[in-house]
Amino acid sequence: MSEFDYDLFVIGGGSGGVRAARISAGYGAKVAIAEEYRLGGTCVIRGCVPKKLLVYASRFRDDFEDAAGFGWSLSEPKFDWPTLIANKDAEITRLEGLYRQGLERAGVTILQARAELADAHTVTVQPGNRRITAKTILVATGGRPVVPQVPGAGHAITSNEAFHLDELPKSILIVGGGYIAVEFAGIFSGLGVDTTLLYRGPKILRGFDEELRDHLTEELFKRRIDVVCNAEIASIDKGWTHTKVTLKDGSTVETGKVMYATGRSPNTKGLGLEAASVKLGEKGEIIVDPYSRSSVENIYAVGDVTDRVNLTPVAIREGHAFADTVFGNKPTAVNHDLVPTAVFSTPEIGTVGLPEAVARERYPKLDVYKARFKPLKHTLSGRDERMFMKLLVDGDSGKVVGCHILGDDAAEIVQMAAIAMRLGATKADFDATMALHPSAAEELVTMREKWVPPAAVPAARAQKK
Ligand SMILES: Cc1cc2nc3c(=O)[nH]c(=O)nc-3n(C[C@H](O)[C@H](O)[C@H](O)COP(=O)(O)OP(=O)(O)OC[C@H]3O[C@@H](n4cnc5c(N)ncnc54)[C@H](O)[C@@H]3O)c2cc1C
């Protein structure tokens, strides 16, 4: 008999933890998982899934407006927030049930509990103060929203609460320039809320390709989302009807609600990691090796708590690789290159590979292909919206090293482009691929002319134009 209660104890029943628990149990390990809130974690309960449902809801406004150009006439559409939230909640509960079923079928013991490390092989679970031992411990506790220390910040919400508002405010001030801030700006604006996006940096979506950032900002303005950069909140005062926000430059804004989407930090506080001597990084993230092993031999960590690439498919892949490595006798390191990602703004962004600025540093000979055009649909809808596509190609090998798209279905298109890029596709491979017509995606295989920076345009050519 083993000297431990379990072979594996997983702390956190989110994307990474659930996958790791299920696959490890499949390899014959005796597994327990503790989840303090709801199985499914951030992605299912208050992240990707509910967010995408709200994004869908917010885009019907465009559909109703666009339909007129195609001959449809509609009576005034009405929107009911409580119906949307109730339907969204029912779907989340269904998904949570599927997660539970999957774990139960695999023979995993599920504890509705908070778990903390007492030492390298022992966890304490609450309620009950039970001590449980395990040969291997996996920390998959995810992250939590960070709210700056500003007087009155307690009056603001984060994405966690945004999914459960009793009613829609008339106006909202969203603070932050990352993808969650931008996505919620699109959601609230699409649902009819007067929306301001306030960001302390010079431009939203730091880390994304510059042109995506510029073109999206332009599209957000067209949608009457007020994007205010280089601005920070000094204090928040809650009145009877409105919230008064004072900015650091002394100006004030009145709004119905303030939402902070100012980043997330790894959930490592109060976990007892110090008791087990697990090393943490500057942001409190668990430092791990390519096999997700921490500084302590039998303690591993996957997902957002390690702050590598904070996305659901990455957490799942890391959880799976952990199980293969530790219980499946197949040491597997996760490759974090070429992770496709989306910003579900409206219009949306899909991107994979390097932004142009980074690609230029890495590849001395970089060829850029780009197109900006009015999508066919908007020739009749009349919507003033442009799609943008950009391919970055290493001029020496011909390999496509970056693919950036802004516009309808960008996420769907980029998922497919990521397969080609993973296989090492060159620009010549893209060009040899038959176009699918009429589609927006065909632009990716029909861009023939390298982009030439304006300064490099020969004078004669410039004059002819
Ligand atoms: C608003 C929002 C939108 C997002 N949209 C996307 C998207 O579109 N696409 C995408 O890929 N990613 C998206 N993400 C990111 C994605 O949700 C995370 O990358 C993913 O959930 C990370 O999985 P995880 O397993 O590391 O952690 P989580 O899913 O956060 O799971 C951690 C779990 O651990 C539990 N827990 C924490 N501490 C303890 C403890 N001591 N004891 C027991 N349980 C504990 C928590 O309750 C939680 O359920 C979004 C995130 C947010 C917040």
The ligand as an ORCA input file, in Angstrom:
! r2SCAN-3c Opt
* xyz 0 1
  C     -12.883     37.552    -18.847
  C     -11.914     36.518    -19.353
  C     -11.975     36.131    -20.664
  C     -11.097     35.182    -21.168
  N     -11.188     34.822    -22.473
  C     -10.372     33.888    -22.976
  C     -10.496     33.460    -24.329
  O     -11.323     33.963    -25.078
  N      -9.663     32.497    -24.769
  C      -8.718     31.912    -23.956
  O      -7.999     31.012    -24.399
  N      -8.565     32.315    -22.667
  C      -9.376     33.271    -22.168
  N      -9.254     33.649    -20.851
  C      -8.160     33.064    -20.044
  C      -8.544     31.675    -19.533
  O      -9.772     31.737    -18.844
  C      -7.452     31.144    -18.618
  O      -6.224     31.181    -19.315
  C      -7.713     29.716    -18.182
  O      -8.946     29.601    -17.522
  C      -6.577     29.241    -17.271
  O      -6.868     27.960    -16.777
  P      -6.246     27.489    -15.394
  O      -6.577     26.050    -15.256
  O      -4.837     27.892    -15.318
  O      -6.981     28.345    -14.274
  P      -8.507     28.614    -13.991
  O      -9.372     28.232    -15.119
  O      -8.576     30.000    -13.499
  O      -8.845     27.604    -12.810
  C      -8.310     27.751    -11.536
  C      -9.310     27.203    -10.539
  O      -8.684     27.035     -9.286
  C      -9.611     27.344     -8.271
  N      -8.829     27.622     -7.070
  C      -7.974     28.657     -6.865
  N      -7.372     28.517     -5.668
  C      -7.845     27.379     -5.118
  C      -7.580     26.689     -3.903
  N      -6.694     27.149     -3.020
  N      -8.255     25.547     -3.637
  C      -9.156     25.069     -4.528
  N      -9.438     25.673     -5.692
  C      -8.781     26.807     -5.988
  C     -10.372     28.522     -8.838
  O     -11.638     28.660     -8.208
  C     -10.499     28.122    -10.308
  O     -11.692     27.416    -10.557
  C     -10.122     34.595    -20.308
  C     -10.046     34.995    -18.975
  C     -10.928     35.948    -18.501
  C     -10.842     36.364    -17.059
*
